[in-house]
């Protein structure tokens, strides 16, 4: 089986998922003693190609088109390289940018597409494991086709390491500029403000379980009592209850505090991506099956509206009425 | 200007549930408007409020049951709705990306919108691919994971922010016609007013089958087959504090003292 995987970079640096794709691709290629091709499009392609020459990588294709990601360019480039390499399986990152071109590539090449894979196997038939209903169930889908496209969830495979002496090949994708109808005009850091949650030693983090905006005061009081910093999962920021600079997760901040207290947070994969590096994780959540408990070191499976006031009182504080 | 919004009804699973074959047993499922689509509806209705002669149409692939969800959009300001369903789609469970994109493309070609809005993903299947696949199918430009939209009705170009990972947004200009997949947090979805709910009752929900939109049952053919569905094994090795809330809080307080979070 020949596997083609597409690396990802942003603002001059390869993203971790590029090396994870190399591992996933090698595992899949090994199943049939096949070749693994990687490709990198745009930016410092030669430098990137040197770094992508990791164990298990047979060929790295460089496509020197533009500095940054542009989905019109990527879609054309990947489709053209696909026609050249003729892989059995095309792997792309299930990142924001991956989801901005992978479906178009699959559509253009009439490839069946399975997104957000957490496991991939092949015994002649490709089997892809993915989650459904917010991680409550896992599903396995089989792809009864000779060729397929799969996007791979970041963080699920270890990054490929070492070097392999891969062949590095330039590829001219012959991009038709007249079909490029979107233009990236810049980047913007979000958040800002006077608090940097990524610097905090102790984070008290609040999620959807808090139910109402006025109830945030309860968690805020706990943070004050512990002299900790208040952070949150995405829905709290989406609702405008806390500013964006407090958001922990894939699209927010990555945090590594000594202690992370997750209150009313279920532990969606996007949130976990931002806080799994915490040294000690404490979860307070009524659902014992919530994914946050897969990560937590300590848990209180109970109603936060009973536990948090009691905790504030245990330290001599006075919880607010909510 | 015409805006087409793809609206999905999604199933949410209760905390405790049972699996029946290759699906969660139906009694443990609640159906609701897809969270991401709620933000897409709001984005469309806000554009309608800015410009004159902006028509907002929703399209849903779903059985009759989904009309309740469709009416939520109508109550929030969507002008009319299209609902596509067919016997051939019954029992398909999870429709593949290609099937959904083909159906939506057929409706889009019929409606000829200037802008298509969808949610980034549905919160049940979470494929996150329909919008971009649709865009490529109908030859529209697109942008995925949009969390800021600057567009006046009549403009040829939409200026959007795409929410990347790590607190970074990409600023992109997208030529219309385009498909934008809308991220939560882009706006504040309105609640349906009582007046809106009353008005929604008289708005049109046009039911269409596959033949009505020029397709046949072959659109459901997919090489992707669901073969397993199961609860993931818990990997938890957490120490769980037990007792009354006060007792649990005391144990947690001891832990936080041990960890040096609080002195004394």
Interface residues (C-beta under 8 A of the other chain):
Chain A: X10 X11 X69 X71 X72 X75 X94 X95 X96 X97 X99 X100 X101 X102 X103 X104 X106 X107 X108 X112 X113 X114 X115 X116 X127 X131 X132 X133 X134 X135 X136 X137 X138 X139 X140 X141 X142 X143 X144 X145 X148 X181 X182 X183 X184 X185 X186 X187 X188 X189 X190 X191 X202 X225 X226 X227 X228 X234 X235 X237 X238 X239 X240 X244 X247 X250 X251 X252 X253 X254 X258 X259 X273 X280 X282 X283 X286 X287 X288 X289 X293 X294 X296 X297 X298 X299 X300 X301 X302 X303 X306 X307 X310 X311 X313 X314 X315
Chain B: X11 X12 X13 X15 X17 X19 X24 X96 X97 X98 X101 X120 X123 X124 X125 X126 X127 X128 X129 X130 X131 X132 X133 X135 X136 X137 X141 X142 X143 X144 X145 X159 X161 X162 X163 X164 X165 X166 X167 X168 X169 X170 X171 X172 X173 X174 X175 X184 X185 X188 X222 X223 X224 X225 X226 X227 X228 X229 X230 X231 X232 X234 X235 X236 X238 X239 X240 X241 X245 X246 X248 X249 X250 X252 X253 X255 X256 X259 X260 X261 X262
